[in-house]
Amino acid sequence: MRIFIAGIDGYLGWPLAQYLTARGHEVAGADTFFRRDWVEEMGSWSAMPISGMRQRLLAFRERFGKEIQFWDWDLRDYYRVEYIFREFQPEAVVHLGECPSAPYSMIDVQHTVFVQTNNITSTLNLLYAMRDIRPEAHLVKLGTMGEYGTPQVDIPEGFFEVEFRGRRARLPFPRAAGSWYHWSKVHGSNNIMFACKIWKLRSTDVMQGVVFGTRIDEMGDNGDDERLLTRLDFDQAFGTAVNRFCCQAVIGHPLTPFGMGRQIRGFLPLRDSMQCLTLALENPPKIGEYRVFNQLQEIYGITDLALKVQEVAAELGLPVEIRNLENPRHELEEHYYKVDHEHLLSLGYRATQDVGAELRTMLIDLMKYRSRVEAKKEALIPDVHWNGHREKVRFVGIAAQSPGRGRWYGSGSQQHAALSREGKRGKNQLLTRENKLDESTI
Protein backbone atom coordinates (compact mmCIF):
# COMPACT_ATOMS: atom_id res chain seq x y z
CA MET A 1 0.00 0.00 0.00
CA ARG A 2 1.24 3.53 -0.79
CA ILE A 3 0.93 5.49 2.47
CA PHE A 4 1.57 9.20 2.86
CA ILE A 5 2.47 10.37 6.39
CA ALA A 6 1.83 14.02 7.16
CA GLY A 7 4.19 14.90 10.02
CA ILE A 8 6.75 12.17 9.31
CA ASP A 9 9.51 13.86 11.38
CA GLY A 10 7.52 13.65 14.63
CA TYR A 11 7.30 11.39 17.66
CA LEU A 12 4.78 9.09 15.96
CA GLY A 13 5.52 9.78 12.30
CA TRP A 14 9.14 8.60 12.22
CA PRO A 15 8.58 5.23 13.95
CA LEU A 16 5.39 4.69 11.92
CA ALA A 17 7.38 5.06 8.69
CA GLN A 18 9.73 2.34 9.92
CA TYR A 19 6.96 0.08 11.18
CA LEU A 20 4.98 0.28 7.93
CA THR A 21 8.03 -0.22 5.73
CA ALA A 22 8.99 -3.33 7.69
CA ARG A 23 5.52 -4.67 6.85
CA GLY A 24 6.05 -4.14 3.12
CA HIS A 25 4.27 -0.83 2.57
CA GLU A 26 5.62 2.04 0.47
CA VAL A 27 5.93 5.21 2.54
CA ALA A 28 6.27 8.88 1.68
CA GLY A 29 6.02 11.88 3.95
CA ALA A 30 6.10 15.62 4.47
CA ASP A 31 7.16 17.77 7.40
CA THR A 32 8.14 21.38 7.88
CA PHE A 33 9.90 20.71 11.22
CA PHE A 34 7.58 22.84 13.32
CA ARG A 35 7.85 20.41 16.24
CA ARG A 36 11.57 21.08 16.54
CA ASP A 37 10.88 24.82 16.58
CA TRP A 38 8.08 24.57 19.14
CA VAL A 39 10.11 22.52 21.61
CA GLU A 40 13.05 24.89 21.31
CA GLU A 41 10.67 27.79 21.94
CA MET A 42 9.68 26.08 25.20
CA GLY A 43 13.34 26.05 26.26
CA SER A 44 13.88 22.36 25.67
CA TRP A 45 14.96 19.65 23.25
CA SER A 46 14.36 15.94 22.77
CA ALA A 47 15.76 13.78 25.56
CA MET A 48 17.20 11.50 22.89
CA PRO A 49 19.29 13.16 20.16
CA ILE A 50 17.49 13.67 16.87
CA SER A 51 19.36 13.61 13.59
CA GLY A 52 18.70 15.97 10.71
CA MET A 53 16.30 14.69 8.08
CA ARG A 54 18.98 13.92 5.51
CA GLN A 55 20.75 11.69 8.04
CA ARG A 56 17.47 10.06 9.00
CA LEU A 57 16.65 9.26 5.38
CA LEU A 58 20.14 7.85 4.82
CA ALA A 59 19.83 5.59 7.88
CA PHE A 60 16.39 4.50 6.72
CA ARG A 61 17.75 3.44 3.33
CA GLU A 62 20.64 1.56 4.96
CA ARG A 63 18.34 -0.34 7.31
CA PHE A 64 15.33 -1.07 5.09
CA GLY A 65 16.82 -0.90 1.58
CA LYS A 66 14.13 1.54 0.50
CA GLU A 67 13.83 5.25 -0.15
CA ILE A 68 11.28 7.59 1.40
CA GLN A 69 9.93 10.32 -0.83
CA PHE A 70 10.09 13.37 1.41
CA TRP A 71 8.85 16.93 1.00
CA ASP A 72 9.98 19.72 3.31
CA TRP A 73 6.68 21.52 2.77
CA ASP A 74 3.98 23.24 4.81
CA LEU A 75 0.63 21.45 4.51
CA ARG A 76 -1.21 24.74 4.96
CA ASP A 77 -0.25 25.43 1.34
CA TYR A 78 -2.93 23.64 -0.69
CA TYR A 79 -1.02 23.68 -3.96
CA ARG A 80 1.88 21.82 -2.40
CA VAL A 81 -0.50 19.24 -0.91
CA GLU A 82 -2.05 18.87 -4.35
CA TYR A 83 1.39 18.34 -5.91
CA ILE A 84 2.25 15.62 -3.39
CA PHE A 85 -0.99 13.77 -4.09
CA ARG A 86 -0.47 13.91 -7.87
CA GLU A 87 3.15 12.81 -7.54
CA PHE A 88 2.76 9.99 -5.00
CA GLN A 89 -0.88 8.92 -5.59
CA PRO A 90 -1.41 7.69 -2.01
CA GLU A 91 -3.80 4.86 -1.24
CA ALA A 92 -3.86 5.93 2.42
CA VAL A 93 -3.01 9.14 4.28
CA VAL A 94 -2.01 9.32 7.95
CA HIS A 95 -2.53 12.82 9.30
CA LEU A 96 -0.03 13.45 12.10
CA GLY A 97 0.83 16.95 10.89
CA GLU A 98 -0.91 18.98 13.57
CA CYS A 99 0.30 20.81 16.66
CA PRO A 100 -0.38 18.30 19.49
CA SER A 101 -0.09 20.51 22.56
CA ALA A 102 -2.76 21.86 24.88
CA PRO A 103 -0.37 24.12 26.85
CA TYR A 104 1.16 25.56 23.68
CA SER A 105 -2.31 26.54 22.47
CA MET A 106 -3.06 28.30 25.78
CA ILE A 107 -0.02 30.64 25.87
CA ASP A 108 -1.63 33.69 24.24
CA VAL A 109 -3.80 34.78 21.33
CA GLN A 110 -1.01 34.32 18.78
CA HIS A 111 -0.42 30.69 19.82
CA THR A 112 -4.14 29.95 19.98
CA VAL A 113 -4.74 31.29 16.48
CA PHE A 114 -1.69 29.51 15.11
CA VAL A 115 -2.64 26.11 16.56
CA GLN A 116 -6.23 26.30 15.37
CA THR A 117 -5.29 27.63 11.93
CA ASN A 118 -2.50 25.10 11.41
CA ASN A 119 -4.55 22.12 12.52
CA ILE A 120 -7.80 22.95 10.77
CA THR A 121 -6.24 24.23 7.53
CA SER A 122 -3.95 21.23 7.04
CA THR A 123 -6.88 18.86 7.53
CA LEU A 124 -9.06 20.71 5.04
CA ASN A 125 -6.26 20.74 2.47
CA LEU A 126 -5.83 16.97 2.76
CA LEU A 127 -9.59 16.46 2.39
CA TYR A 128 -9.78 18.58 -0.76
CA ALA A 129 -6.76 16.82 -2.28
CA MET A 130 -8.43 13.49 -1.56
CA ARG A 131 -11.68 14.65 -3.16
CA ASP A 132 -10.01 15.94 -6.33
CA ILE A 133 -7.15 13.47 -6.82
CA ARG A 134 -7.51 10.32 -4.67
CA PRO A 135 -11.20 10.01 -3.69
CA GLU A 136 -10.84 6.31 -2.82
CA ALA A 137 -7.88 6.86 -0.50
CA HIS A 138 -8.33 6.21 3.22
CA LEU A 139 -7.61 9.04 5.67
CA VAL A 140 -6.40 8.02 9.14
CA LYS A 141 -6.53 11.16 11.22
CA LEU A 142 -4.94 11.23 14.66
CA GLY A 143 -7.52 12.57 17.06
CA THR A 144 -7.27 12.54 20.83
CA MET A 145 -9.29 11.19 23.73
CA GLY A 146 -9.15 14.77 24.98
CA GLU A 147 -11.86 15.65 22.46
CA TYR A 148 -14.36 13.92 24.74
CA GLY A 149 -13.18 15.57 27.95
CA THR A 150 -14.39 13.93 31.16
CA PRO A 151 -18.18 13.80 30.70
CA GLN A 152 -18.95 11.68 33.82
CA VAL A 153 -20.62 8.99 31.68
CA ASP A 154 -19.25 6.08 29.65
CA ILE A 155 -17.47 7.25 26.49
CA PRO A 156 -18.43 5.34 23.31
CA GLU A 157 -16.41 5.14 20.12
CA GLY A 158 -17.56 8.32 18.45
CA PHE A 159 -21.30 7.69 18.28
CA PHE A 160 -24.10 6.69 20.63
CA GLU A 161 -27.79 5.84 20.55
CA VAL A 162 -30.01 8.48 22.12
CA GLU A 163 -33.74 8.63 22.80
CA PHE A 164 -35.37 12.04 23.09
CA ARG A 165 -39.10 12.74 23.30
CA GLY A 166 -40.02 9.35 21.98
CA ARG A 167 -37.60 9.24 19.06
CA ARG A 168 -34.28 7.41 18.74
CA ALA A 169 -31.20 8.32 16.72
CA ARG A 170 -27.51 7.50 16.37
CA LEU A 171 -25.62 10.72 16.92
CA PRO A 172 -22.01 11.87 17.42
CA PHE A 173 -21.12 11.72 21.10
CA PRO A 174 -20.86 15.27 22.54
CA ARG A 175 -17.39 16.75 22.80
CA ALA A 176 -16.19 18.64 25.88
CA ALA A 177 -12.62 19.62 25.02
CA GLY A 178 -10.42 21.26 27.63
CA SER A 179 -8.06 23.49 25.60
CA TRP A 180 -7.90 25.46 22.36
CA TYR A 181 -5.79 22.62 20.95
CA HIS A 182 -8.38 20.01 21.81
CA TRP A 183 -11.11 22.14 20.25
CA SER A 184 -9.07 22.33 17.05
CA LYS A 185 -9.13 18.53 17.00
CA VAL A 186 -12.91 18.55 17.50
CA HIS A 187 -13.31 20.95 14.58
CA GLY A 188 -11.10 18.69 12.45
CA SER A 189 -13.19 15.65 13.34
CA ASN A 190 -16.39 17.46 12.40
CA ASN A 191 -14.92 18.59 9.09
CA ILE A 192 -13.81 15.06 8.23
CA MET A 193 -17.20 13.61 9.13
CA PHE A 194 -18.88 16.20 6.90
CA ALA A 195 -16.48 15.53 3.99
CA CYS A 196 -17.19 11.80 4.19
CA LYS A 197 -20.89 12.56 4.04
CA ILE A 198 -20.91 14.96 1.08
CA TRP A 199 -17.96 13.64 -0.97
CA LYS A 200 -18.17 9.93 -0.12
CA LEU A 201 -14.63 9.89 1.29
CA ARG A 202 -13.61 7.34 3.89
CA SER A 203 -11.83 8.01 7.14
CA THR A 204 -10.83 6.53 10.47
CA ASP A 205 -10.66 9.08 13.27
CA VAL A 206 -8.33 7.68 15.94
CA MET A 207 -9.07 9.04 19.41
CA GLN A 208 -5.72 8.18 20.90
CA GLY A 209 -4.85 8.06 24.57
CA VAL A 210 -1.58 9.34 25.99
CA VAL A 211 1.36 7.63 24.28
CA PHE A 212 4.62 6.79 26.05
CA GLY A 213 7.78 4.99 25.01
CA THR A 214 11.24 5.50 23.57
CA ARG A 215 11.40 3.06 20.65
CA ILE A 216 9.97 0.20 18.64
CA ASP A 217 11.63 -3.06 17.59
CA GLU A 218 11.97 -1.93 13.97
CA MET A 219 14.55 0.68 15.04
CA GLY A 220 17.03 -2.13 15.75
CA ASP A 221 18.54 -3.74 18.82
CA ASN A 222 18.96 -1.36 21.74
CA GLY A 223 18.56 1.72 19.54
CA ASP A 224 22.22 1.51 18.47
CA ASP A 225 21.72 3.68 15.35
CA GLU A 226 20.67 7.01 16.83
CA ARG A 227 19.59 8.23 13.41
CA LEU A 228 16.61 5.88 13.60
CA LEU A 229 15.51 7.01 17.08
CA THR A 230 12.36 9.04 17.48
CA ARG A 231 12.16 12.14 19.63
CA LEU A 232 11.04 12.09 23.26
CA ASP A 233 10.02 15.41 24.78
CA PHE A 234 9.80 16.29 28.46
CA ASP A 235 8.91 19.99 28.50
CA GLN A 236 5.57 21.31 29.76
CA ALA A 237 4.02 21.65 26.32
CA PHE A 238 5.10 18.53 24.42
CA GLY A 239 6.22 16.11 27.13
CA THR A 240 3.35 13.78 27.98
CA ALA A 241 2.96 12.62 31.59
CA VAL A 242 4.76 9.26 31.50
CA ASN A 243 7.57 10.44 29.24
CA ARG A 244 8.08 13.41 31.54
CA PHE A 245 8.05 11.21 34.68
CA CYS A 246 10.70 8.91 33.20
CA CYS A 247 12.94 11.84 32.27
CA GLN A 248 12.54 13.22 35.79
CA ALA A 249 13.44 9.84 37.29
CA VAL A 250 16.74 9.48 35.44
CA ILE A 251 18.06 12.81 36.84
CA GLY A 252 16.63 12.35 40.35
CA HIS A 253 14.05 15.10 39.94
CA PRO A 254 10.76 14.57 41.79
CA LEU A 255 7.94 13.09 39.72
CA THR A 256 5.34 15.83 39.44
CA PRO A 257 1.64 15.00 39.13
CA PHE A 258 -0.51 18.13 38.82
CA GLY A 259 -2.83 19.09 41.65
CA MET A 260 -4.09 16.09 43.59
CA GLY A 261 -2.89 13.77 40.84
CA ARG A 262 -6.20 11.96 40.64
CA GLN A 263 -6.91 12.62 36.96
CA ILE A 264 -7.64 9.44 35.01
CA ARG A 265 -6.66 8.93 31.37
CA GLY A 266 -6.19 6.24 28.75
CA PHE A 267 -2.58 5.30 27.93
CA LEU A 268 -0.73 3.07 25.49
CA PRO A 269 2.92 2.37 24.63
CA LEU A 270 4.47 3.76 21.45
CA ARG A 271 4.88 0.27 19.98
CA ASP A 272 1.17 -0.40 20.51
CA SER A 273 0.25 2.90 18.87
CA MET A 274 2.13 1.69 15.78
CA GLN A 275 0.23 -1.60 15.87
CA CYS A 276 -3.14 0.13 16.18
CA LEU A 277 -2.55 2.68 13.42
CA THR A 278 -1.44 -0.12 11.11
CA LEU A 279 -4.53 -2.19 11.91
CA ALA A 280 -6.67 0.79 10.96
CA LEU A 281 -4.75 1.26 7.70
CA GLU A 282 -4.87 -2.40 6.71
CA ASN A 283 -8.59 -2.68 7.49
CA PRO A 284 -10.10 0.41 5.83
CA PRO A 285 -13.74 1.49 6.12
CA LYS A 286 -16.09 1.33 3.15
CA ILE A 287 -16.43 4.24 0.75
CA GLY A 288 -18.33 7.11 2.37
CA GLU A 289 -17.82 5.82 5.93
CA TYR A 290 -16.54 7.91 8.81
CA ARG A 291 -15.64 5.73 11.77
CA VAL A 292 -14.08 6.39 15.16
CA PHE A 293 -11.62 4.17 17.06
CA ASN A 294 -10.77 4.86 20.69
CA GLN A 295 -7.11 3.84 20.88
CA LEU A 296 -5.69 2.92 24.27
CA GLN A 297 -4.22 -0.02 26.13
CA GLU A 298 -5.45 0.66 29.64
CA ILE A 299 -6.83 3.37 31.89
CA TYR A 300 -4.72 4.66 34.77
CA GLY A 301 -4.73 7.38 37.34
CA ILE A 302 -1.85 9.84 36.95
CA THR A 303 -0.57 9.08 40.46
CA ASP A 304 -0.77 5.34 39.75
CA LEU A 305 1.63 5.84 36.86
CA ALA A 306 3.93 8.05 38.91
CA LEU A 307 4.07 5.31 41.55
CA LYS A 308 4.79 2.71 38.88
CA VAL A 309 7.63 4.80 37.44
CA GLN A 310 8.97 5.24 40.97
CA GLU A 311 8.85 1.48 41.54
CA VAL A 312 10.61 0.53 38.31
CA ALA A 313 13.17 3.31 38.74
CA ALA A 314 14.03 2.00 42.23
CA GLU A 315 14.67 -1.45 40.73
CA LEU A 316 17.23 0.20 38.45
CA GLY A 317 18.92 2.05 41.30
CA LEU A 318 17.16 5.36 40.66
CA PRO A 319 15.49 6.48 43.89
CA VAL A 320 13.02 9.28 43.22
CA GLU A 321 10.30 11.09 45.16
CA ILE A 322 6.81 12.10 44.09
CA ARG A 323 5.93 15.73 44.75
CA ASN A 324 2.76 17.34 43.51
CA LEU A 325 2.71 20.63 41.68
CA GLU A 326 0.01 23.26 41.54
CA ASN A 327 -2.23 22.44 38.60
CA PRO A 328 -1.92 25.11 35.90
CA ARG A 329 -4.81 23.61 33.94
CA HIS A 330 -8.55 24.04 34.26
CA GLU A 331 -9.72 20.44 34.59
CA LEU A 332 -11.58 18.05 36.85
CA GLU A 333 -9.15 16.29 39.17
CA GLU A 334 -11.64 13.72 40.43
CA HIS A 335 -13.97 12.21 37.88
CA TYR A 336 -15.57 9.09 36.42
CA TYR A 337 -13.80 7.64 33.39
CA LYS A 338 -14.83 4.55 31.45
CA VAL A 339 -14.05 4.23 27.74
CA ASP A 340 -15.23 1.80 25.07
CA HIS A 341 -12.38 0.55 22.87
CA GLU A 342 -13.65 -2.58 21.17
CA HIS A 343 -13.08 -1.76 17.49
CA LEU A 344 -9.30 -2.23 17.51
CA LEU A 345 -9.56 -5.30 19.71
CA SER A 346 -11.93 -6.81 17.14
CA LEU A 347 -9.32 -6.17 14.44
CA GLY A 348 -6.69 -8.06 16.44
CA TYR A 349 -4.98 -5.48 18.66
CA ARG A 350 -3.13 -7.12 21.54
CA ALA A 351 -0.95 -5.37 24.10
CA THR A 352 2.72 -5.98 23.32
CA GLN A 353 3.99 -6.01 26.90
CA ASP A 354 2.94 -4.83 30.35
CA VAL A 355 3.46 -1.29 31.54
CA GLY A 356 6.28 -2.21 33.91
CA ALA A 357 8.34 -3.78 31.12
CA GLU A 358 7.80 -0.75 28.89
CA LEU A 359 8.81 1.63 31.66
CA ARG A 360 11.95 -0.39 32.31
CA THR A 361 12.93 -0.15 28.63
CA MET A 362 12.30 3.59 28.68
CA LEU A 363 14.36 4.24 31.79
CA ILE A 364 17.29 2.17 30.52
CA ASP A 365 17.21 4.05 27.22
CA LEU A 366 16.97 7.45 28.91
CA MET A 367 19.78 6.79 31.39
CA LYS A 368 22.18 7.08 28.44
CA TYR A 369 20.94 10.62 27.84
CA ARG A 370 20.47 11.91 31.37
CA SER A 371 22.88 14.78 30.66
CA ARG A 372 20.50 16.06 27.97
CA VAL A 373 17.59 16.07 30.42
CA GLU A 374 19.72 17.67 33.12
CA ALA A 375 20.76 20.44 30.74
CA LYS A 376 17.12 21.45 30.14
CA LYS A 377 15.59 20.57 33.53
CA GLU A 378 14.09 24.05 33.87
CA ALA A 379 11.60 22.96 31.19
CA LEU A 380 10.18 20.30 33.55
CA ILE A 381 8.25 22.83 35.65
CA PRO A 382 5.29 24.43 33.81
CA ASP A 383 4.54 28.12 33.69
CA VAL A 384 1.65 28.22 31.19
CA HIS A 385 -1.64 28.66 33.05
CA TRP A 386 -5.09 28.15 31.56
CA ASN A 387 -6.17 31.58 32.88
CA GLY A 388 -3.62 33.25 30.63
CA HIS A 389 -0.71 34.23 32.86
CA ARG A 390 2.85 32.89 32.86
CA GLU A 391 4.40 31.93 36.18
CA LYS A 392 6.25 28.84 37.32
CA VAL A 393 3.96 26.64 39.42
CA ARG A 394 5.00 25.68 42.93
CA PHE A 395 5.35 22.40 44.74
CA VAL A 396 2.41 21.92 47.09
CA GLY A 397 2.23 20.33 50.53
CA ILE A 398 -1.07 18.52 50.07
CA ALA A 399 -1.35 14.77 49.71
CA ALA A 400 -2.41 13.18 46.46
CA GLN A 401 -4.56 10.06 46.42
CA SER A 402 -4.14 7.42 43.78
CA PRO A 403 -7.63 6.62 42.47
CA GLY A 404 -6.55 3.13 41.41
CA ARG A 405 -4.64 2.07 44.51
CA GLY A 406 -6.64 4.00 47.09
CA ARG A 407 -3.50 5.07 48.95
CA TRP A 408 -2.17 8.46 49.92
CA TYR A 409 1.21 9.75 48.93
CA GLY A 410 2.35 12.92 50.66
CA SER A 411 4.16 15.49 48.55
CA GLY A 412 6.57 16.21 51.39
CA SER A 413 8.53 19.33 52.24
CA GLN A 414 9.27 22.30 50.08
CA GLN A 415 12.98 21.54 49.71
CA HIS A 416 12.70 21.61 45.93
CA ALA A 417 11.16 25.05 45.89
CA ALA A 418 14.62 26.39 45.19
CA LEU A 419 14.15 25.30 41.60
CA SER A 420 13.78 28.34 39.43
CA ARG A 421 10.22 29.67 39.27
CA GLU A 422 10.92 32.03 36.48
CA GLY A 423 12.53 29.85 33.81
CA LYS A 424 13.90 31.27 30.62
CA ARG A 425 11.69 33.82 28.94
CA GLY A 426 11.58 34.57 25.27
CA LYS A 427 12.23 32.40 22.28
CA ASN A 428 15.50 30.80 21.37
CA GLN A 429 16.70 31.54 17.91
CA LEU A 430 14.98 29.11 15.57
CA LEU A 431 17.03 26.79 13.40
CA THR A 432 17.10 27.60 9.73
CA ARG A 433 15.35 25.29 7.28
CA GLU A 434 18.66 24.08 5.85
CA ASN A 435 19.99 23.30 9.34
CA LYS A 436 16.97 21.12 10.09
CA LEU A 437 17.75 19.05 7.05
CA ASP A 438 21.50 18.87 7.66
CA GLU A 439 22.05 19.12 11.43
CA SER A 440 23.79 16.08 12.87
CA THR A 441 21.95 15.92 16.16
CA ILE A 442 19.93 18.26 18.36
Protein Blocks (a to p, Z undefined) as FASTA:
>chain_A
ZZddehilmmklmmmmmmmmmnopacddddehlmmmmmmmnopacfbacddfklmmmmmm
mmnopacddddddfklmklmmmmmmmnopabdcdfkbcfbfklmmmpmmlmmmmmmmmmm
mmmmmmmmmmmmmmmbccdddddfklnmpnopacdehiacddeehiacddddddddfbfk
lmmmmmmmmmmmmmmmmnopacddddddddedjbdfknoghhlammlpccddfbfklmcf
klmmmmmmmnopacddehjlpaccddddfklmmmmmmmmmmmccdehiacdddddfbdcd
fklmmmmmmmmmmmnopacdddddddfbdcdfbdcdddddfklmmnopacfbdfklmmmm
mmmmmmmmmmmmmmmmmmmpccbdfkopacdddddfbdcddfklopacdebjaklmmpcf
kbpgdjdddddfklmmmombZZ
